[in-house]
Amino acid sequence: MKTLVIAEHQHNVLSPLTANCIEAAHKLSDACDVLLIGSNLDTLQKDISLLPAINTCLLVDAPALSHPIAEVYAPIIAEIAKEYDAVCMSNSTQTKDILPRVAGLMKTSPLTDVIEIIDTETFKRPIYAGNAIQKVRYQAKHKLISIRPTAFKPKAHKDPSTPAFKTVDVTLPQAKTTWVNMAAAISERPELTAAKIIVSGGRGVGSQENFKKIESLADRMGAAVGASRAAVDAGYVPNDYQVGQTGKIVAPDVYLCFGISGAIQHLAGMKDSQTIIAIDKDPDAPIFKVADYGYVGDLFEVIDLLQASMATS
C-alpha cells in the first residue's frame, strides 16, 4: 500500500505529531512518503531525515504557503493524494480544518480519530465520547485517515531515514482567504499535548484565584496546566487549558487532577494517560473509575502538603 503522511510544522519547527503519523503509516506499509508544504523548508528537511522509514519527502515550497490556510493547502494535498492509496494526518486543530476540504475535493469520506489499525482496511476509532470503540471496514480507493496521536507513540529507532527529496510543482489556488495574524499564548510551561506531567483543575477548585494554586504546583513540578470544561466555562482559566473531547487530547506519563468529577467529555481527552491521580471530595465521582490512585478529601490540603514536601526535598 502506497502511503503518504502530511507533515505538520509551525515557525519552522516540525511538529512531534508528524512522528506519530509516521508510526501509524507504518501499520499500513513498511515505508511511507512525507509531504511538506510551506516556505523555506530547508531546516524542516533535516528534521524529516531524522525520522524512520521514509522513502521520499515531497516538497511544495512557495512564499504564499508560509501560513497554513486550509483553503490553500487542501487543493494541493488533494492533487498529490490521488497518487496514493492512503493519506495519514494527525487529528489536530490544523488538520481538522484541512481534512474535510480534501475529502470534499476528492469526493470521498474521511476516517477520523483512528486509534488502532488492524489491517489495511480495518480500523478502530472511539465514539460516544470514548465510551465505545467502533470497528470500521474502510474500503475507499483513496483512504483519508486522521489518527489520534496519543494512540501511536513513536518507537525508538537507531537509524534515521535517507529519504529522497523531491520538489513538486503545483498550481497554487487563488484563495479568497487572507492571512491576518496568529495570536498565541506565551508560556514557559510545557505545551499541553506534549507534556509528560499535567496538573489539572476542575469546577471543584472554586475560583480563578484558587486556580493559581494549581498553577503554582504545576510550575514547581515542571508540569503543564490543564482544566476541565467546567473550569473554563466558569472563567477560572482560558480555553487553551481545556482537556477533553472539545479541548485537547492528552496522554502524559502522569495526569494529576484536582476537583474534576470526571464528565465523559473530559475522560475522553485524558483516559490514555499512563498514570492518573485524582483528588476530589465526592467519593462517587466518575473520575475515580479511571484513576490509578485516588484520594477523597480537601484538594487544597493535598496541594499544600505537596508544596511543603517539594519545598523540603
C-alpha positions as a LaTeX table, in Angstrom:
\begin{tabular}{lrrr}
\hline
Residue & $x$ (\AA) & $y$ (\AA) & $z$ (\AA) \\
\hline
Met1 & 0.00 & 0.00 & 0.00 \\
Lys2 & 1.39 & 3.39 & $-1.05$ \\
Thr3 & 1.03 & 5.73 & 1.94 \\
Leu4 & 1.55 & 9.47 & 2.34 \\
Val5 & 1.96 & 11.36 & 5.64 \\
Ile6 & 1.13 & 15.06 & 5.82 \\
Ala7 & 3.81 & 16.74 & 7.95 \\
Glu8 & 2.78 & 19.49 & 10.34 \\
His9 & 5.04 & 22.35 & 11.34 \\
Gln10 & 4.91 & 25.80 & 12.83 \\
His11 & 7.51 & 28.58 & 12.93 \\
Asn12 & 9.92 & 26.30 & 11.03 \\
Val13 & 9.70 & 23.61 & 13.72 \\
Leu14 & 8.43 & 20.15 & 12.83 \\
Ser15 & 5.51 & 19.09 & 15.00 \\
Pro16 & 6.16 & 15.94 & 17.08 \\
Leu17 & 2.76 & 14.75 & 15.85 \\
Thr18 & 4.39 & 14.01 & 12.49 \\
Ala19 & 6.37 & 11.17 & 14.07 \\
Asn20 & 3.13 & 9.73 & 15.47 \\
Cys21 & 1.59 & 9.83 & 11.99 \\
Ile22 & 4.59 & 8.04 & 10.52 \\
Glu23 & 4.26 & 5.37 & 13.21 \\
Ala24 & 0.61 & 4.90 & 12.16 \\
Ala25 & 1.52 & 4.86 & 8.46 \\
His26 & 3.96 & 2.01 & 9.11 \\
Lys27 & 0.96 & $-0.11$ & 10.14 \\
Leu28 & $-0.21$ & 0.21 & 6.54 \\
Ser29 & 3.13 & $-0.14$ & 4.76 \\
Asp30 & 6.76 & $-0.72$ & 5.72 \\
Ala31 & 7.77 & 2.72 & 4.49 \\
Cys32 & 5.93 & 5.87 & 3.52 \\
Asp33 & 6.33 & 9.19 & 1.78 \\
Val34 & 6.00 & 12.54 & 3.54 \\
Leu35 & 4.52 & 15.76 & 2.16 \\
Leu36 & 5.96 & 19.07 & 3.39 \\
Ile37 & 4.06 & 22.22 & 2.43 \\
Gly38 & 5.33 & 25.65 & 3.36 \\
Ser39 & 8.02 & 28.23 & 2.72 \\
Asn40 & 11.80 & 27.97 & 3.28 \\
Leu41 & 11.71 & 24.28 & 4.14 \\
Asp42 & 15.48 & 23.65 & 4.45 \\
Thr43 & 15.51 & 23.25 & 8.25 \\
Leu44 & 12.47 & 21.01 & 8.16 \\
Gln45 & 14.15 & 18.72 & 5.63 \\
Lys46 & 16.85 & 17.98 & 8.20 \\
Asp47 & 14.20 & 17.15 & 10.80 \\
Ile48 & 12.42 & 14.81 & 8.38 \\
Ser49 & 15.69 & 12.94 & 7.78 \\
Leu50 & 15.80 & 12.01 & 11.48 \\
Leu51 & 12.52 & 10.07 & 11.24 \\
Pro52 & 12.46 & 6.36 & 10.32 \\
Ala53 & 11.47 & 4.52 & 7.13 \\
Ile54 & 10.68 & 7.39 & 4.77 \\
Asn55 & 11.13 & 6.76 & 1.05 \\
Thr56 & 10.56 & 10.22 & $-0.40$ \\
Cys57 & 9.84 & 13.64 & 1.06 \\
Leu58 & 7.75 & 15.70 & $-1.34$ \\
Leu59 & 8.31 & 19.45 & $-1.09$ \\
Val60 & 5.84 & 22.15 & $-2.05$ \\
Asp61 & 7.75 & 25.33 & $-1.28$ \\
Ala62 & 6.46 & 28.82 & $-2.03$ \\
Pro63 & 6.26 & 32.14 & $-0.14$ \\
Ala64 & 2.46 & 32.06 & $-0.47$ \\
Leu65 & 2.44 & 28.85 & 1.60 \\
Ser66 & 4.16 & 30.29 & 4.67 \\
His67 & 0.89 & 30.14 & 6.64 \\
Pro68 & $-1.36$ & 27.04 & 6.89 \\
Ile69 & $-4.52$ & 28.37 & 5.26 \\
Ala70 & $-6.82$ & 25.37 & 4.74 \\
Glu71 & $-8.35$ & 26.83 & 1.59 \\
Val72 & $-4.86$ & 26.87 & 0.02 \\
Tyr73 & $-3.41$ & 23.66 & 1.44 \\
Ala74 & $-6.41$ & 21.40 & 0.72 \\
Pro75 & $-6.31$ & 21.52 & $-3.13$ \\
Ile76 & $-2.55$ & 20.85 & $-3.08$ \\
Ile77 & $-2.96$ & 17.82 & $-0.81$ \\
Ala78 & $-5.94$ & 16.54 & $-2.82$ \\
Glu79 & $-3.98$ & 16.69 & $-6.08$ \\
Ile80 & $-0.96$ & 14.83 & $-4.68$ \\
Ala81 & $-3.11$ & 12.34 & $-2.70$ \\
Lys82 & $-4.54$ & 10.92 & $-5.94$ \\
Glu83 & $-1.24$ & 9.06 & $-6.38$ \\
Tyr84 & $-1.58$ & 7.27 & $-3.03$ \\
Asp85 & $-3.71$ & 4.50 & $-1.55$ \\
Ala86 & $-3.78$ & 6.14 & 1.89 \\
Val87 & $-3.06$ & 9.56 & 3.37 \\
Cys88 & $-2.39$ & 9.92 & 7.11 \\
Met89 & $-2.50$ & 13.08 & 9.17 \\
Ser90 & $-2.91$ & 13.81 & 12.86 \\
Asn91 & $-6.28$ & 14.66 & 14.36 \\
Ser92 & $-5.04$ & 18.13 & 15.29 \\
Thr93 & $-6.76$ & 21.50 & 15.22 \\
Gln94 & $-4.99$ & 22.37 & 11.99 \\
Thr95 & $-5.86$ & 19.19 & 10.13 \\
Lys96 & $-9.47$ & 19.25 & 11.34 \\
Asp97 & $-9.77$ & 22.33 & 9.13 \\
Ile98 & $-7.94$ & 20.79 & 6.18 \\
Leu99 & $-9.10$ & 17.14 & 6.05 \\
Pro100 & $-12.82$ & 17.73 & 5.31 \\
Arg101 & $-11.87$ & 20.05 & 2.44 \\
Val102 & $-9.52$ & 17.44 & 0.99 \\
Ala103 & $-12.22$ & 14.78 & 1.28 \\
Gly104 & $-14.74$ & 17.04 & $-0.46$ \\
Leu105 & $-12.36$ & 17.76 & $-3.33$ \\
Met106 & $-11.63$ & 14.03 & $-3.74$ \\
Lys107 & $-15.30$ & 13.09 & $-3.36$ \\
Thr108 & $-14.61$ & 10.56 & $-0.63$ \\
Ser109 & $-15.32$ & 10.16 & 3.09 \\
Pro110 & $-12.51$ & 10.55 & 5.62 \\
Leu111 & $-11.98$ & 8.27 & 8.61 \\
Thr112 & $-11.16$ & 10.38 & 11.65 \\
Asp113 & $-9.63$ & 9.90 & 15.10 \\
Val114 & $-8.28$ & 6.40 & 14.42 \\
Ile115 & $-6.75$ & 4.73 & 17.48 \\
Glu116 & $-5.85$ & 1.32 & 16.02 \\
Ile117 & $-5.01$ & $-0.03$ & 12.57 \\
Ile118 & $-5.79$ & $-3.74$ & 12.37 \\
Asp119 & $-5.04$ & $-4.14$ & 8.66 \\
Thr120 & $-5.17$ & $-2.02$ & 5.52 \\
Glu121 & $-8.98$ & $-1.96$ & 5.54 \\
Thr122 & $-9.89$ & $-2.36$ & 9.22 \\
Phe123 & $-9.61$ & 0.38 & 11.81 \\
Lys124 & $-10.83$ & 1.29 & 15.29 \\
Arg125 & $-11.98$ & 4.70 & 16.50 \\
Pro126 & $-13.72$ & 5.96 & 19.66 \\
Ile127 & $-17.36$ & 7.07 & 19.57 \\
Tyr128 & $-19.82$ & 8.42 & 22.16 \\
Ala129 & $-17.07$ & 10.47 & 23.85 \\
Gly130 & $-14.85$ & 7.41 & 24.15 \\
Asn131 & $-17.46$ & 5.21 & 25.83 \\
Ala132 & $-17.48$ & 2.79 & 22.89 \\
Ile133 & $-14.97$ & 1.70 & 20.27 \\
Gln134 & $-16.17$ & 1.40 & 16.69 \\
Lys135 & $-14.56$ & $-1.14$ & 14.38 \\
Val136 & $-14.70$ & 0.16 & 10.81 \\
Arg137 & $-14.25$ & $-1.52$ & 7.46 \\
Tyr138 & $-12.90$ & 1.25 & 5.23 \\
Gln139 & $-12.55$ & 0.34 & 1.56 \\
Ala140 & $-12.22$ & 3.71 & $-0.16$ \\
Lys141 & $-9.93$ & 3.82 & $-3.20$ \\
His142 & $-8.04$ & 6.72 & $-1.63$ \\
Lys143 & $-8.16$ & 6.43 & 2.15 \\
Leu144 & $-8.02$ & 9.72 & 4.07 \\
Ile145 & $-7.20$ & 8.96 & 7.70 \\
Ser146 & $-6.65$ & 11.17 & 10.73 \\
Ile147 & $-5.09$ & 9.45 & 13.71 \\
Arg148 & $-5.27$ & 10.19 & 17.41 \\
Pro149 & $-1.59$ & 10.92 & 18.12 \\
Thr150 & $-1.67$ & 9.52 & 21.66 \\
Ala151 & $-2.56$ & 6.09 & 20.24 \\
Phe152 & 0.56 & 5.83 & 18.04 \\
Lys153 & 3.62 & 6.67 & 20.08 \\
Pro154 & 6.83 & 6.54 & 18.02 \\
Lys155 & 9.14 & 3.65 & 18.77 \\
Ala156 & 12.82 & 4.22 & 19.41 \\
His157 & 14.88 & 3.73 & 16.26 \\
Lys158 & 18.60 & 3.55 & 15.66 \\
Asp159 & 18.89 & 4.53 & 12.03 \\
Pro160 & 17.44 & 7.73 & 10.57 \\
Ser161 & 15.98 & 7.78 & 7.08 \\
Thr162 & 17.87 & 8.81 & 3.99 \\
Pro163 & 14.83 & 9.96 & 2.02 \\
Ala164 & 14.97 & 11.40 & $-1.45$ \\
Phe165 & 13.76 & 14.99 & $-1.50$ \\
Lys166 & 11.61 & 15.86 & $-4.48$ \\
Thr167 & 10.19 & 19.29 & $-5.27$ \\
Val168 & 6.65 & 19.12 & $-6.61$ \\
Asp169 & 5.42 & 21.83 & $-8.95$ \\
Val170 & 1.79 & 22.69 & $-8.33$ \\
Thr171 & $-0.51$ & 25.47 & $-9.37$ \\
Leu172 & $-1.32$ & 27.48 & $-6.27$ \\
Pro173 & $-5.06$ & 28.02 & $-5.85$ \\
Gln174 & $-6.49$ & 31.53 & $-5.81$ \\
Ala175 & $-7.74$ & 31.76 & $-2.24$ \\
Lys176 & $-10.43$ & 34.10 & $-1.01$ \\
Thr177 & $-8.99$ & 33.84 & 2.48 \\
Thr178 & $-6.27$ & 36.23 & 3.60 \\
Trp179 & $-3.92$ & 35.53 & 6.49 \\
Val180 & $-4.16$ & 38.24 & 9.13 \\
Asn181 & $-2.13$ & 37.04 & 12.11 \\
Met182 & $-1.74$ & 34.32 & 14.71 \\
Ala183 & $-2.01$ & 35.25 & 18.37 \\
Ala184 & $-0.64$ & 32.53 & 20.63 \\
Ala185 & $-0.49$ & 32.44 & 24.40 \\
Ile186 & 3.11 & 32.80 & 25.58 \\
Ser187 & 4.07 & 30.41 & 28.36 \\
Glu188 & 7.24 & 28.92 & 29.79 \\
Arg189 & 5.31 & 25.79 & 30.74 \\
Pro190 & 5.42 & 22.64 & 28.57 \\
Glu191 & 2.91 & 22.52 & 25.74 \\
Leu192 & $-0.17$ & 20.66 & 26.96 \\
Thr193 & $-0.29$ & 17.91 & 24.32 \\
Ala194 & 3.45 & 17.18 & 24.62 \\
Ala195 & 3.85 & 17.41 & 28.41 \\
Lys196 & 5.00 & 14.41 & 30.46 \\
Ile197 & 3.22 & 15.71 & 33.58 \\
Ile198 & $-0.07$ & 17.61 & 33.64 \\
Val199 & $-1.74$ & 19.16 & 36.68 \\
Ser200 & $-5.42$ & 19.86 & 36.03 \\
Gly201 & $-8.19$ & 21.58 & 37.93 \\
Gly202 & $-11.96$ & 21.49 & 37.65 \\
Arg203 & $-15.04$ & 23.22 & 38.95 \\
Gly204 & $-14.18$ & 21.99 & 42.45 \\
Val205 & $-11.25$ & 24.43 & 42.59 \\
Gly206 & $-13.86$ & 27.10 & 43.19 \\
Ser207 & $-12.49$ & 30.30 & 41.69 \\
Gln208 & $-9.94$ & 31.93 & 39.42 \\
Glu209 & $-7.94$ & 32.95 & 42.49 \\
Asn210 & $-7.88$ & 29.39 & 43.82 \\
Phe211 & $-6.75$ & 28.08 & 40.43 \\
Lys212 & $-3.48$ & 29.95 & 40.93 \\
Lys213 & $-2.63$ & 27.25 & 43.49 \\
Ile214 & $-2.95$ & 24.64 & 40.72 \\
Glu215 & $-0.65$ & 26.70 & 38.50 \\
Ser216 & 1.88 & 27.21 & 41.29 \\
Leu217 & 2.02 & 23.46 & 41.96 \\
Ala218 & 2.42 & 22.73 & 38.26 \\
Asp219 & 5.27 & 25.24 & 37.94 \\
Arg220 & 7.12 & 23.66 & 40.85 \\
Met221 & 6.72 & 20.23 & 39.22 \\
Gly222 & 7.73 & 21.46 & 35.77 \\
Ala223 & 4.29 & 20.41 & 34.53 \\
Ala224 & 1.72 & 21.73 & 32.09 \\
Val225 & $-1.59$ & 23.06 & 33.37 \\
Gly226 & $-4.93$ & 21.65 & 32.23 \\
Ala227 & $-8.55$ & 22.22 & 33.12 \\
Ser228 & $-11.98$ & 20.73 & 32.68 \\
Arg229 & $-14.58$ & 22.42 & 30.51 \\
Ala230 & $-16.50$ & 23.38 & 33.66 \\
Ala231 & $-13.48$ & 25.31 & 34.94 \\
Val232 & $-13.03$ & 27.04 & 31.59 \\
Asp233 & $-16.73$ & 27.92 & 31.31 \\
Ala234 & $-16.63$ & 29.32 & 34.85 \\
Gly235 & $-13.85$ & 31.68 & 33.79 \\
Tyr236 & $-11.15$ & 30.23 & 36.04 \\
Val237 & $-8.70$ & 29.81 & 33.12 \\
Pro238 & $-8.54$ & 30.49 & 29.35 \\
Asn239 & $-9.88$ & 27.88 & 26.95 \\
Asp240 & $-6.43$ & 26.81 & 25.72 \\
Tyr241 & $-6.12$ & 24.96 & 29.08 \\
Gln242 & $-9.12$ & 22.75 & 28.30 \\
Val243 & $-8.63$ & 18.97 & 28.21 \\
Gly244 & $-11.37$ & 16.79 & 26.79 \\
Gln245 & $-13.42$ & 15.89 & 23.77 \\
Thr246 & $-13.89$ & 19.55 & 22.83 \\
Gly247 & $-10.45$ & 20.55 & 24.11 \\
Lys248 & $-7.07$ & 18.87 & 23.81 \\
Ile249 & $-6.42$ & 15.13 & 23.82 \\
Val250 & $-3.51$ & 14.30 & 26.12 \\
Ala251 & $-1.66$ & 11.20 & 27.29 \\
Pro252 & 1.10 & 12.27 & 29.71 \\
Asp253 & 3.10 & 9.98 & 31.97 \\
Val254 & 1.27 & 11.50 & 34.96 \\
Tyr255 & $-2.12$ & 13.24 & 35.00 \\
Leu256 & $-2.77$ & 14.81 & 38.41 \\
Cys257 & $-6.24$ & 16.30 & 38.72 \\
Phe258 & $-7.95$ & 18.29 & 41.46 \\
Gly259 & $-11.68$ & 18.90 & 41.78 \\
Ile260 & $-12.56$ & 17.22 & 38.48 \\
Ser261 & $-15.60$ & 14.98 & 38.79 \\
Gly262 & $-14.94$ & 13.16 & 35.53 \\
Ala263 & $-17.59$ & 14.01 & 32.93 \\
Ile264 & $-17.34$ & 11.68 & 29.93 \\
Gln265 & $-16.21$ & 14.56 & 27.71 \\
His266 & $-13.21$ & 15.15 & 29.99 \\
Leu267 & $-12.39$ & 11.46 & 30.35 \\
Ala268 & $-12.31$ & 11.14 & 26.55 \\
Gly269 & $-9.40$ & 13.58 & 26.48 \\
Met270 & $-7.16$ & 12.14 & 29.22 \\
Lys271 & $-8.01$ & 8.49 & 29.87 \\
Asp272 & $-4.96$ & 7.29 & 27.88 \\
Ser273 & $-2.61$ & 8.87 & 30.44 \\
Gln274 & $-0.17$ & 6.32 & 31.85 \\
Thr275 & $-0.86$ & 7.20 & 35.49 \\
Ile276 & $-3.96$ & 9.10 & 36.64 \\
Ile277 & $-4.08$ & 10.56 & 40.15 \\
Ala278 & $-7.40$ & 12.08 & 41.21 \\
Ile279 & $-8.30$ & 14.19 & 44.24 \\
Asp280 & $-11.96$ & 15.08 & 44.80 \\
Lys281 & $-14.30$ & 15.41 & 47.79 \\
Asp282 & $-17.03$ & 13.26 & 46.19 \\
Pro283 & $-16.32$ & 9.53 & 46.68 \\
Asp284 & $-18.74$ & 8.69 & 43.86 \\
Ala285 & $-17.08$ & 10.97 & 41.29 \\
Pro286 & $-16.65$ & 9.12 & 37.94 \\
Ile287 & $-13.01$ & 10.20 & 37.79 \\
Phe288 & $-12.16$ & 7.53 & 40.37 \\
Lys289 & $-13.26$ & 4.79 & 37.95 \\
Val290 & $-10.37$ & 5.58 & 35.62 \\
Ala291 & $-7.85$ & 6.78 & 38.22 \\
Asp292 & $-4.87$ & 4.62 & 39.18 \\
Tyr293 & $-4.71$ & 6.43 & 42.52 \\
Gly294 & $-7.49$ & 8.38 & 44.19 \\
Tyr295 & $-7.91$ & 10.45 & 47.33 \\
Val296 & $-11.26$ & 11.59 & 48.72 \\
Gly297 & $-10.80$ & 14.82 & 50.62 \\
Asp298 & $-9.97$ & 18.51 & 50.54 \\
Leu299 & $-7.94$ & 19.27 & 47.42 \\
Phe300 & $-6.34$ & 22.36 & 48.96 \\
Glu301 & $-4.94$ & 20.32 & 51.86 \\
Val302 & $-3.34$ & 17.97 & 49.34 \\
Ile303 & $-1.88$ & 20.86 & 47.33 \\
Asp304 & $-0.40$ & 22.40 & 50.49 \\
Leu305 & 1.11 & 19.05 & 51.53 \\
Leu306 & 2.65 & 18.55 & 48.09 \\
Gln307 & 4.06 & 22.06 & 48.08 \\
Ala308 & 5.54 & 21.57 & 51.55 \\
Ser309 & 7.00 & 18.20 & 50.59 \\
Met310 & 8.71 & 19.59 & 47.49 \\
Ala311 & 9.99 & 22.61 & 49.42 \\
Thr312 & 11.88 & 20.35 & 51.85 \\
Ser313 & 13.09 & 17.75 & 49.34 \\
\hline
\end{tabular}
